[in-house]
């Protein structure tokens, strides 16, 4: 993941936490606090999707069964079970589902 993605995601999460704390402790008007929480949540969602897109564009996956290297569809990438280095994907070459290892492009 690129440095900008990590910075954007971290700053968005910090904004969300600060907004929630301000709302809970009643330092500001509840309506303003609710607005900040909504805005921060939207920013976090955008940051997560942006980081995922950046990660998706820079990686390929190697099928455990046949060794074929491929890029899955964006939907399969987002929705598939995964760890930091592997995703459970269907190989377009052999058609088998397996834990495919991530390879940097």
N, CA and C atoms as a LAMMPS dump frame, in Angstrom:
ITEM: TIMESTEP
0
ITEM: NUMBER OF ATOMS
315
ITEM: BOX BOUNDS ff ff ff
-5.0000000000000000e+02 5.0000000000000000e+02
-5.0000000000000000e+02 5.0000000000000000e+02
-5.0000000000000000e+02 5.0000000000000000e+02
ITEM: ATOMS id mol type element x y z
1 1 1 N 0.849 -1.165 0
2 1 2 C 0 0 0
3 1 3 C 0.9 1.235 0
4 2 1 N 0.531 2.221 -0.788
5 2 2 C 1.346 3.417 -0.896
6 2 3 C 1.258 4.254 0.371
7 3 1 N 2.312 5.045 0.6
8 3 2 C 2.405 5.883 1.795
9 3 3 C 1.222 6.851 1.882
10 4 1 N 0.798 7.439 0.75
11 4 2 C -0.318 8.387 0.75
12 4 3 C -1.607 7.709 1.188
13 5 1 N -1.804 6.46 0.804
14 5 2 C -3.006 5.726 1.209
15 5 3 C -3.04 5.533 2.714
16 6 1 N -1.913 5.182 3.293
17 6 2 C -1.826 4.957 4.736
18 6 3 C -2.068 6.26 5.485
19 7 1 N -1.471 7.346 5.012
20 7 2 C -1.645 8.645 5.661
21 7 3 C -3.103 9.09 5.572
22 8 1 N -3.724 8.945 4.415
23 8 2 C -5.123 9.33 4.237
24 8 3 C -6.048 8.521 5.117
25 9 1 N -5.826 7.23 5.178
26 9 2 C -6.655 6.355 6.005
27 9 3 C -6.478 6.686 7.489
28 10 1 N -5.249 6.861 7.929
29 10 2 C -4.982 7.169 9.341
30 10 3 C -5.595 8.505 9.742
31 11 1 N -5.433 9.529 8.912
32 11 2 C -5.984 10.841 9.259
33 11 3 C -7.506 10.815 9.275
34 12 1 N -8.113 10.045 8.392
35 12 2 C -9.571 9.922 8.372
36 12 3 C -10.079 9.24 9.633
37 13 1 N -9.402 8.188 10.061
38 13 2 C -9.803 7.496 11.29
39 13 3 C -9.64 8.393 12.514
40 14 1 N -8.584 9.192 12.529
41 14 2 C -8.375 10.127 13.633
42 14 3 C -9.507 11.148 13.678
43 15 1 N -9.909 11.665 12.518
44 15 2 C -11.025 12.609 12.454
45 15 3 C -12.316 11.978 12.977
46 16 1 N -12.547 10.728 12.619
47 16 2 C -13.746 10.035 13.091
48 16 3 C -13.728 9.88 14.614
49 17 1 N -12.605 9.493 15.167
50 17 2 C -12.499 9.313 16.63
51 17 3 C -12.669 10.647 17.351
52 18 1 N -12.021 11.692 16.874
53 18 2 C -12.149 13.011 17.508
54 18 3 C -13.601 13.486 17.461
55 19 1 N -14.261 13.307 16.328
56 19 2 C -15.66 13.715 16.193
57 19 3 C -16.547 12.958 17.178
58 20 1 N -16.326 11.675 17.3
59 20 2 C -17.132 10.863 18.223
60 20 3 C -16.901 11.276 19.67
61 21 1 N -15.658 11.556 20.029
62 21 2 C -15.345 11.984 21.397
63 21 3 C -16 13.331 21.69
64 22 1 N -15.898 14.276 20.755
65 22 2 C -16.533 15.578 20.95
66 22 3 C -18.036 15.439 21.118
67 23 1 N -18.633 14.564 20.345
68 23 2 C -20.084 14.351 20.438
69 23 3 C -20.452 13.724 21.778
70 24 1 N -19.696 12.749 22.209
71 24 2 C -19.998 12.038 23.459
72 24 3 C -19.81 12.932 24.685
73 25 1 N -18.767 13.73 24.68
74 25 2 C -18.465 14.577 25.84
75 25 3 C -19.251 15.884 25.834
76 26 1 N -20.027 16.115 24.8
77 26 2 C -20.906 17.293 24.692
78 26 3 C -20.135 18.605 24.766
79 27 1 N -18.956 18.648 24.131
80 27 2 C -18.191 19.889 24.043
81 27 3 C -18.792 20.822 23.002
82 28 1 N -19.535 20.253 22.084
83 28 2 C -20.138 21.044 21.019
84 28 3 C -21.61 20.677 20.888
85 29 1 N -22.328 21.484 20.16
86 29 2 C -23.75 21.256 19.909
87 29 3 C -23.95 19.851 19.336
88 30 1 N -24.914 19.076 19.846
89 30 2 C -25.131 17.714 19.355
90 30 3 C -25.394 17.626 17.848
91 31 1 N -26.074 18.617 17.286
92 31 2 C -26.333 18.612 15.845
93 31 3 C -25.029 18.769 15.061
94 32 1 N -24.18 19.67 15.513
95 32 2 C -22.877 19.87 14.864
96 32 3 C -22.027 18.608 15.023
97 33 1 N -22.047 18.014 16.211
98 33 2 C -21.28 16.79 16.457
99 33 3 C -21.754 15.66 15.549
100 34 1 N -23.072 15.519 15.409
101 34 2 C -23.608 14.472 14.528
102 34 3 C -23.172 14.717 13.091
103 35 1 N -23.19 15.961 12.672
104 35 2 C -22.73 16.296 11.321
105 35 3 C -21.269 15.947 11.117
106 36 1 N -20.436 16.244 12.128
107 36 2 C -19.008 15.896 12.038
108 36 3 C -18.8 14.387 11.96
109 37 1 N -19.564 13.639 12.739
110 37 2 C -19.441 12.182 12.707
111 37 3 C -19.841 11.649 11.328
112 38 1 N -20.91 12.17 10.764
113 38 2 C -21.338 11.732 9.429
114 38 3 C -20.27 12.065 8.387
115 39 1 N -19.763 13.284 8.412
116 39 2 C -18.722 13.689 7.457
117 39 3 C -17.477 12.829 7.624
118 40 1 N -17.06 12.604 8.882
119 40 2 C -15.871 11.779 9.138
120 40 3 C -16.082 10.347 8.655
121 41 1 N -17.285 9.81 8.847
122 41 2 C -17.573 8.447 8.392
123 41 3 C -17.486 8.354 6.878
124 42 1 N -18.038 9.332 6.186
125 42 2 C -17.964 9.35 4.719
126 42 3 C -16.507 9.432 4.262
127 43 1 N -15.715 10.266 4.927
128 43 2 C -14.302 10.396 4.568
129 43 3 C -13.561 9.081 4.8
130 44 1 N -13.854 8.394 5.895
131 44 2 C -13.212 7.098 6.172
132 44 3 C -13.576 6.088 5.086
133 45 1 N -14.849 6.029 4.703
134 45 2 C -15.275 5.088 3.659
135 45 3 C -14.557 5.395 2.351
136 46 1 N -14.483 6.673 1.982
137 46 2 C -13.772 7.058 0.753
138 46 3 C -12.293 6.676 0.849
139 47 1 N -11.673 6.931 2.002
140 47 2 C -10.254 6.605 2.174
141 47 3 C -10.007 5.1 2.075
142 48 1 N -10.885 4.297 2.658
143 48 2 C -10.732 2.839 2.597
144 48 3 C -10.873 2.349 1.158
145 49 1 N -11.882 2.848 0.445
146 49 2 C -12.063 2.441 -0.957
147 49 3 C -10.9 2.895 -1.832
148 50 1 N -10.376 4.094 -1.564
149 50 2 C -9.227 4.597 -2.324
150 50 3 C -7.987 3.74 -2.054
151 51 1 N -7.76 3.4 -0.785
152 51 2 C -6.618 2.546 -0.443
153 51 3 C -6.768 1.168 -1.078
154 52 1 N -7.995 0.624 -1.075
155 52 2 C -8.235 -0.684 -1.688
156 52 3 C -7.986 -0.627 -3.192
157 53 1 N -8.43 0.443 -3.84
158 53 2 C -8.228 0.583 -5.282
159 53 3 C -6.736 0.68 -5.616
160 54 1 N -6.007 1.45 -4.81
161 54 2 C -4.56 1.575 -5.018
162 54 3 C -3.872 0.221 -4.848
163 55 1 N -4.252 -0.514 -3.815
164 55 2 C -3.683 -1.837 -3.572
165 55 3 C -4.041 -2.798 -4.703
166 56 1 N -5.283 -2.729 -5.15
167 56 2 C -5.758 -3.598 -6.232
168 56 3 C -4.947 -3.372 -7.515
169 57 1 N -4.704 -2.107 -7.841
170 57 2 C -4.013 -1.773 -9.086
171 57 3 C -2.537 -2.162 -9.08
172 58 1 N -1.952 -2.332 -7.914
173 58 2 C -0.521 -2.627 -7.85
174 58 3 C -0.203 -4.098 -7.613
175 59 1 N -1.21 -4.935 -7.479
176 59 2 C -0.936 -6.332 -7.162
177 59 3 C -1.528 -7.325 -8.141
178 60 1 N -0.927 -8.479 -8.189
179 60 2 C -1.424 -9.631 -8.937
180 60 3 C -1.441 -10.795 -7.943
181 61 1 N -2.163 -11.84 -8.299
182 61 2 C -2.262 -13.006 -7.43
183 61 3 C -1.851 -14.255 -8.181
184 62 1 N -1.179 -15.163 -7.476
185 62 2 C -0.716 -16.413 -8.066
186 62 3 C -1.587 -17.553 -7.538
187 63 1 N -2.168 -18.313 -8.477
188 63 2 C -3.015 -19.449 -8.12
189 63 3 C -2.174 -20.528 -7.436
190 64 1 N -2.669 -21.029 -6.342
191 64 2 C -1.969 -22.065 -5.59
192 64 3 C -1.998 -23.403 -6.333
193 65 1 N -3.047 -23.616 -7.14
194 65 2 C -3.228 -24.902 -7.829
195 65 3 C -2.384 -25.018 -9.097
196 66 1 N -2.443 -23.967 -9.967
197 66 2 C -1.775 -24.082 -11.267
198 66 3 C -0.611 -23.111 -11.457
199 67 1 N -0.445 -22.137 -10.556
200 67 2 C 0.669 -21.203 -10.652
201 67 3 C 0.429 -20.017 -11.563
202 68 1 N -0.763 -19.913 -12.148
203 68 2 C -1.095 -18.8 -13.041
204 68 3 C -1.156 -17.495 -12.252
205 69 1 N -0.563 -16.417 -12.784
206 69 2 C -0.601 -15.104 -12.153
207 69 3 C -1.675 -14.269 -12.841
208 70 1 N -2.562 -13.655 -12.051
209 70 2 C -3.682 -12.907 -12.625
210 70 3 C -4.121 -11.789 -11.694
211 71 1 N -4.916 -10.869 -12.248
212 71 2 C -5.571 -9.839 -11.451
213 71 3 C -7.051 -10.185 -11.413
214 72 1 N -7.621 -10.355 -10.219
215 72 2 C -9.047 -10.685 -10.128
216 72 3 C -9.903 -9.473 -10.499
217 73 1 N -11.2 -9.688 -10.632
218 73 2 C -12.089 -8.548 -10.834
219 73 3 C -12.074 -7.713 -9.557
220 74 1 N -12.431 -6.433 -9.692
221 74 2 C -12.433 -5.551 -8.524
222 74 3 C -13.445 -6.041 -7.488
223 75 1 N -14.583 -6.553 -7.955
224 75 2 C -15.603 -7.078 -7.043
225 75 3 C -15.062 -8.279 -6.263
226 76 1 N -14.402 -9.209 -6.965
227 76 2 C -13.826 -10.381 -6.299
228 76 3 C -12.746 -9.943 -5.306
229 77 1 N -11.979 -8.927 -5.682
230 77 2 C -10.932 -8.403 -4.805
231 77 3 C -11.531 -7.833 -3.521
232 78 1 N -12.576 -6.999 -3.65
233 78 2 C -13.185 -6.357 -2.482
234 78 3 C -13.939 -7.329 -1.589
235 79 1 N -14.674 -8.264 -2.199
236 79 2 C -15.583 -9.126 -1.441
237 79 3 C -14.961 -10.432 -0.973
238 80 1 N -13.832 -10.806 -1.532
239 80 2 C -13.224 -12.083 -1.187
240 80 3 C -12.592 -12.095 0.195
241 81 1 N -12.641 -13.26 0.837
242 81 2 C -11.951 -13.436 2.117
243 81 3 C -10.461 -13.234 1.88
244 82 1 N -9.78 -12.614 2.841
245 82 2 C -8.368 -12.339 2.621
246 82 3 C -7.598 -12.164 3.924
247 83 1 N -6.284 -12.293 3.769
248 83 2 C -5.32 -11.937 4.8
249 83 3 C -4.493 -10.808 4.189
250 84 1 N -3.391 -10.433 4.814
251 84 2 C -2.567 -9.365 4.237
252 84 3 C -1.913 -9.767 2.916
253 85 1 N -1.563 -11.025 2.755
254 85 2 C -0.829 -11.468 1.566
255 85 3 C -1.593 -12.438 0.68
256 86 1 N -2.768 -12.921 1.097
257 86 2 C -3.502 -13.918 0.317
258 86 3 C -4.98 -13.567 0.229
259 87 1 N -5.614 -14.003 -0.857
260 87 2 C -7.065 -13.844 -1.038
261 87 3 C -7.62 -15.147 -1.572
262 88 1 N -8.846 -15.443 -1.14
263 88 2 C -9.528 -16.644 -1.622
264 88 3 C -10.222 -16.268 -2.926
265 89 1 N -9.636 -16.69 -4.047
266 89 2 C -10.101 -16.277 -5.369
267 89 3 C -10.268 -17.465 -6.302
268 90 1 N -11.05 -17.245 -7.356
269 90 2 C -11.212 -18.245 -8.408
270 90 3 C -10.24 -17.908 -9.532
271 91 1 N -9.398 -18.86 -9.868
272 91 2 C -8.404 -18.665 -10.919
273 91 3 C -9.085 -18.672 -12.29
274 92 1 N -8.813 -17.678 -13.134
275 92 2 C -9.415 -17.667 -14.467
276 92 3 C -8.822 -18.734 -15.397
277 93 1 N -7.658 -19.257 -15.049
278 93 2 C -6.987 -20.255 -15.882
279 93 3 C -7.529 -21.664 -15.635
280 94 1 N -7.509 -22.102 -14.371
281 94 2 C -7.935 -23.472 -14.062
282 94 3 C -9.359 -23.548 -13.495
283 95 1 N -9.925 -22.392 -13.108
284 95 2 C -11.289 -22.371 -12.6
285 95 3 C -11.448 -22.83 -11.159
286 96 1 N -10.347 -23.115 -10.482
287 96 2 C -10.398 -23.582 -9.087
288 96 3 C -10.304 -22.408 -8.118
289 97 1 N -10.98 -22.542 -6.975
290 97 2 C -10.868 -21.547 -5.913
291 97 3 C -9.779 -22 -4.944
292 98 1 N -8.932 -21.043 -4.557
293 98 2 C -7.881 -21.35 -3.598
294 98 3 C -7.368 -20.051 -2.977
295 99 1 N -6.503 -20.201 -1.959
296 99 2 C -5.87 -19.033 -1.345
297 99 3 C -4.712 -18.632 -2.232
298 100 1 N -4.898 -17.573 -3.002
299 100 2 C -3.895 -17.086 -3.949
300 100 3 C -2.962 -16.098 -3.268
301 101 1 N -1.669 -16.26 -3.531
302 101 2 C -0.667 -15.384 -2.925
303 101 3 C -0.543 -14.091 -3.714
304 102 1 N -0.402 -12.977 -2.994
305 102 2 C -0.25 -11.671 -3.629
306 102 3 C 1.181 -11.482 -4.122
307 103 1 N 1.277 -11.025 -5.35
308 103 2 C 2.568 -10.713 -5.957
309 103 3 C 2.548 -9.24 -6.349
310 104 1 N 3.593 -8.494 -6.046
311 104 2 C 3.655 -7.094 -6.405
312 104 3 C 3.925 -6.96 -7.897
313 105 1 N 3.189 -6.047 -8.528
314 105 2 C 3.325 -5.854 -9.982
315 105 3 C 4.652 -5.266 -10.351
